[in-house]
Amino acid sequence: MNMNPSMRWNDAYLGSLAADALAMPVHWYYDTAALRRDYGIVDRFLEPKNPHPGSILWRSEYHALNAQGDILREQARYWGQRGIHYHQFLKAGENTLNFKLARELFAFVKERGGYDADAWLERYIARMLEPGWHADTYVEEYHRAFFTRYSQGKRPRKCGISDEHIGGLATVPALCAALEGASLSELRAVVKEHVGLTHAHEHVLRAADTLVRLLWRVAEGEAVHEAIRSEAGDWISGNKSDSWLHEPDGQVVGARFSPACYIADAMPAALYLVWKYHRDFTAGIIANVMVGGDNCHRGSVVGSLLGAACGVPTGFLVKPS
């Protein structure tokens, strides 16, 4: 496939959106037998169903201190209930909150002709507090922590936390695509600053930088395996990945690596799926869905790298929301 770097960057971004939207109805299903029982093989965009058998909303809490922290609004009444799907009001093909923010970031950078962290924080705060801007029931820990601090009067630059979840990578492909034409050093610096606003965790920042370097190499036409060997050896071994190819995906992402959201396992789990499905975007994002866990946020890595390498088929292009 002949693709110029600009097309590859765009497909990286679109690939991340597609991987998230495909995983959305089965997000955080850790029981993969229940996932298959409730949805079968997820090879197309589907709507979520209640109840979600693995939902932890019944033991999740967030209480806004004032109007500056009211990011749940009408969704707050579902917190503390059992069986509530995290994304219960989203339609088939819609993106979850973190990837809706990725789309907002892409538009923001294009409008401004560049990235400005303080201006982005203003946009982020405005959108999160805008009634009806998103329909997600669940908001991740980093949003809750940010707006708790913001409602206490802290400056936006001081509201982020040391969050170690792979959700911190959700906006990276969008930011890189929006800044297409920038140098690698410029991209690395901007991504580090941006991710650090909300996820000032050493390993999340390292993962974000790895993803930028991988996307750069793949956008320039380098083979996925060579890029991973060159840039991600501290996360995963290519030789070991080859030795695991005969194993079911759920053995590698489920037993060898946890399917959960913590970056220490989520990043190598995502890279393994990219390694295995490096020639097949569709098979790769389906595999990511079917191993369960935090499949939406792993999609930032799986979808973007496979999108850059293979292109995104028309059937997986996410509709505007």
C-alpha positions in Angstrom: 0.0 0.0 0.0 1.4 3.3 -1.0 0.5 6.0 1.5 2.2 9.3 2.0 3.1 10.4 5.5 0.1 12.9 5.7 -2.3 10.1 4.9 -0.7 7.8 7.4 -0.9 10.4 10.2 -4.6 10.9 9.4 -5.3 7.2 9.4 -3.5 6.8 12.7 -5.9 9.3 14.2 -9.0 7.8 12.5 -7.8 4.3 13.5 -7.7 5.3 17.1 -11.3 6.6 16.9 -12.4 3.4 15.2 -10.8 1.1 17.7 -12.4 3.0 20.6 -15.9 3.1 19.0 -15.7 -0.7 18.2 -14.8 -1.5 21.8 -17.2 0.9 23.4 -20.1 -1.5 24.0 -17.9 -4.1 25.7 -15.5 -1.7 27.4 -14.2 -3.1 30.7 -15.7 -6.6 30.2 -13.1 -8.6 32.1 -15.2 -11.8 31.8 -14.6 -12.6 28.1 -17.2 -15.4 28.2 -19.8 -12.8 29.3 -18.6 -10.5 26.5 -19.2 -13.2 23.9 -22.5 -14.2 25.5 -23.8 -10.6 25.5 -22.4 -9.4 22.1 -20.9 -12.3 20.1 -17.9 -11.4 17.9 -17.8 -7.7 17.9 -16.8 -7.0 14.2 -19.1 -4.0 13.7 -20.2 -0.9 15.6 -22.8 -1.8 18.2 -24.9 -0.1 20.8 -24.2 -0.8 24.5 -26.7 -2.9 26.6 -27.7 -2.7 30.2 -26.9 -4.4 32.5 -23.1 -4.4 32.2 -22.2 -7.5 34.4 -18.8 -6.2 35.3 -19.7 -2.5 36.0 -18.1 -1.0 39.1 -20.2 2.2 39.1 -22.0 0.8 42.1 -18.8 1.4 44.1 -17.6 4.5 42.3 -18.0 8.0 43.8 -17.7 11.6 42.7 -19.2 14.5 44.5 -18.8 18.0 42.9 -17.8 20.6 45.5 -19.5 23.4 43.5 -20.6 24.3 39.9 -16.9 24.3 38.8 -16.7 20.6 39.5 -20.0 19.5 38.2 -18.9 17.2 35.4 -21.4 14.4 36.0 -24.6 16.5 36.0 -27.6 14.3 34.9 -25.4 11.2 34.9 -24.6 11.5 38.7 -27.8 9.6 39.6 -26.5 6.4 38.0 -23.4 6.3 40.1 -23.8 3.9 43.0 -26.1 1.6 41.1 -25.3 -1.9 40.0 -25.2 -3.1 36.4 -25.0 0.3 34.8 -23.2 0.4 31.5 -20.4 3.0 31.5 -21.4 4.3 28.1 -25.2 3.4 28.3 -26.4 6.4 26.2 -23.9 6.3 23.4 -25.0 5.1 19.9 -23.3 2.6 17.7 -20.1 4.1 16.3 -19.9 6.9 18.9 -16.7 7.6 20.8 -16.2 7.4 24.5 -15.4 10.6 26.5 -11.6 10.5 26.2 -11.7 10.1 22.4 -14.4 12.7 22.1 -11.8 14.9 23.8 -9.3 13.7 21.2 -11.6 14.9 18.4 -12.0 18.2 20.2 -8.3 18.5 20.5 -7.8 17.8 16.8 -10.3 20.6 15.9 -8.7 22.9 18.4 -5.2 22.6 17.0 -6.4 22.9 13.5 -8.4 26.1 14.3 -5.4 27.7 16.0 -2.7 26.4 13.6 -0.8 25.0 16.6 -0.9 23.8 20.1 -1.1 26.0 23.2 -1.4 24.2 26.6 -3.1 27.0 28.5 -5.6 27.6 25.8 -6.3 23.9 25.5 -7.0 23.7 29.3 -9.5 26.5 28.9 -11.2 24.5 26.1 -11.1 21.3 28.1 -12.7 22.9 31.1 -15.4 24.6 29.1 -16.3 21.4 27.2 -16.4 19.2 30.3 -18.7 21.7 32.1 -20.9 22.3 29.1 -24.3 20.7 29.6 -25.0 18.0 27.0 -21.6 18.1 25.4 -21.0 14.4 26.0 -23.4 11.6 27.0 -21.0 9.3 28.8 -22.1 8.1 32.2 -18.5 7.3 33.4 -15.7 9.8 33.6 -12.2 8.5 34.4 -10.4 9.2 37.6 -8.1 11.8 36.1 -11.1 14.0 35.1 -12.6 13.7 38.6 -9.3 14.6 40.3 -8.7 17.5 37.9 -12.1 19.0 38.5 -12.0 18.5 42.3 -8.8 20.6 42.3 -10.2 23.1 39.9 -13.3 23.5 42.0 -11.0 24.2 45.0 -9.6 27.2 43.1 -6.3 25.7 41.9 -4.9 27.0 38.6 -5.6 24.6 35.7 -1.8 23.8 35.3 -1.9 22.5 38.9 -5.0 20.4 38.6 -3.5 17.3 36.9 -2.5 14.2 38.8 0.1 11.4 38.5 -2.3 9.0 36.7 -0.9 5.7 35.5 -3.6 4.6 33.1 -3.4 4.1 29.4 -6.4 6.5 29.0 -3.7 9.2 29.0 -2.7 8.1 25.5 -6.2 8.6 24.0 -5.4 12.1 22.6 -1.9 11.4 21.3 -2.8 10.2 17.8 -5.1 13.2 17.4 -2.5 15.7 18.5 0.2 14.2 16.2 -2.2 14.2 13.2 -3.3 17.8 13.9 0.4 18.8 14.0 1.3 16.8 10.8 4.3 18.5 9.3 6.0 19.2 12.6 9.4 17.6 13.3 9.8 14.6 15.5 11.4 16.6 18.3 8.6 19.1 18.1 6.0 16.4 18.4 7.7 14.7 21.3 7.9 18.0 23.2 4.3 18.9 22.6 3.0 15.5 23.5 5.0 15.4 26.7 3.6 18.8 27.7 0.1 17.9 26.7 -0.1 14.4 28.4 1.6 15.8 31.5 -1.3 18.3 32.1 -3.5 15.4 33.2 -1.2 12.3 33.5 2.0 13.4 35.1 3.2 9.9 35.6 6.6 8.8 34.5 5.5 5.6 32.8 2.5 7.2 31.0 4.8 9.9 29.7 7.3 7.3 28.6 4.5 5.4 26.8 3.3 8.5 25.1 6.7 9.3 23.9 7.1 5.7 22.6 3.8 6.0 20.7 5.0 9.2 19.0 8.3 7.7 17.9 6.5 4.6 16.6 3.9 6.6 14.7 6.7 8.7 13.2 8.5 5.7 11.9 5.4 4.0 10.6 4.2 7.2 9.0 7.6 7.4 7.2 6.9 3.9 5.8 8.9 1.7 8.1 7.6 -1.8 8.8 5.7 -2.2 12.1 8.0 -4.9 13.4 11.1 -2.9 12.7 9.6 0.2 14.4 8.7 -1.8 17.5 12.1 -3.4 17.7 13.8 0.0 17.3 11.6 2.1 19.6 9.7 -0.1 22.0 12.1 -2.7 23.2 11.7 -1.5 26.8 8.0 -2.4 26.6 8.0 -5.6 24.7 10.3 -8.1 23.0 9.9 -8.9 19.4 11.4 -12.4 19.8 9.0 -13.2 22.7 6.1 -11.8 20.7 7.0 -14.2 17.8 7.1 -17.1 20.3 3.6 -16.3 21.5 1.9 -16.0 18.1 0.6 -19.6 18.4 -1.2 -18.8 21.7 -4.8 -17.5 21.8 -5.0 -13.8 22.1 -6.7 -14.1 25.5 -3.7 -16.0 26.8 -1.3 -13.3 25.9 -3.6 -10.4 26.9 -5.2 -11.9 29.9 -2.5 -14.1 31.4 0.8 -12.9 30.3 -0.3 -9.2 30.3 -3.2 -8.0 32.3 -6.1 -6.5 30.2 -6.6 -3.8 32.8 -5.9 -0.1 32.4 -2.6 0.2 34.2 0.1 1.3 31.8 2.7 -1.3 32.9 0.7 -4.1 31.3 -1.7 -2.2 29.0 1.1 -0.7 26.8 2.9 -4.1 26.1 -0.5 -5.8 25.6 -1.4 -3.2 23.0 2.0 -3.5 21.3 1.7 -7.3 21.2 -1.6 -7.0 19.3 0.0 -4.5 16.9 2.9 -7.0 16.4 0.6 -9.9 15.7 -1.9 -8.1 13.4 0.6 -5.7 11.7 -0.9 -6.4 8.3 -4.6 -6.4 9.1 -6.2 -3.4 10.7 -9.7 -5.0 11.0 -8.4 -8.2 12.6 -6.3 -6.3 15.0 -8.9 -4.0 16.4 -11.4 -6.9 16.6 -8.8 -8.9 18.6 -8.3 -5.9 20.9 -12.0 -5.7 21.6 -12.4 -9.4 22.2 -9.7 -9.8 24.9 -11.7 -7.4 27.0 -10.6 -5.2 29.8 -9.6 -1.6 28.9 -10.0 -2.3 25.2 -11.2 1.3 24.4 -8.0 2.9 25.7 -5.7 0.3 24.3 -7.3 1.3 21.0 -5.2 4.5 21.1 -2.1 2.3 20.4 -3.6 -0.6 18.5 -5.9 1.5 16.2 -3.4 4.3 15.6 -0.4 2.1 14.7 -2.4 -0.3 12.5 -4.2 2.6 10.9 -0.9 4.2 10.0 0.5 0.9 8.7 -2.6 -0.5 6.9 -5.1 2.3 6.4 -8.6 2.4 7.9 -11.3 0.6 5.9 -14.3 2.7 4.9 -16.6 0.5 7.1 -14.7 1.6 10.2 -14.6 5.3 9.7 -16.3 6.9 12.7 -19.2 9.2 11.9 -19.2 12.7 13.3 -21.0 13.0 16.7 
